[in-house]
Amino acid sequence: MTTGYRDILSINFVGNIVNFENILIMAKEENKNQLNIEIDEKIADGMYANLAIINHSVSEFVVDFVNVMPGTPKAKVKSRIILTPQHAKRFMKALAENVKRFENAHGNIKDYEQPPIPMNFGPTGQA
């Protein structure tokens, strides 16, 4: 087991209100308010994605993570995350803060221009 701390995005349920916040968790700390998060081996291995497709409605944001291989005309969604608008905004703030910390420690992340990727999700809808 590792020692020290790591940043995580936590979900705290209070009644019907869900709050995301960056918190520090001390390894092996005995605390009755500590959140014990388990992760199975398959999820812990992670899934690589080099494209995120974001859609939204009035009630939710849907983020599809895709691995697009150069020269391959087809790709599959590898993971889908569905968030409420409030969670999406808090996630955006937490990600921005972590990118800022990363850049402070390692220098600016270069943002290379990418050619547009044509999106084709099967047959188009008809009225």
Secondary structure by P-SEA (a helix, b strand, c coil): cccbbbbbbbbbbcccbbbbbbbbbccccccccbbbbbbccccccbbbbcbbbbbbcccbbbbbbbbbccccccccccbbbbbcaaaaaaaaaaaaaaaaaaaaaccccccccccbbbbbccccccc
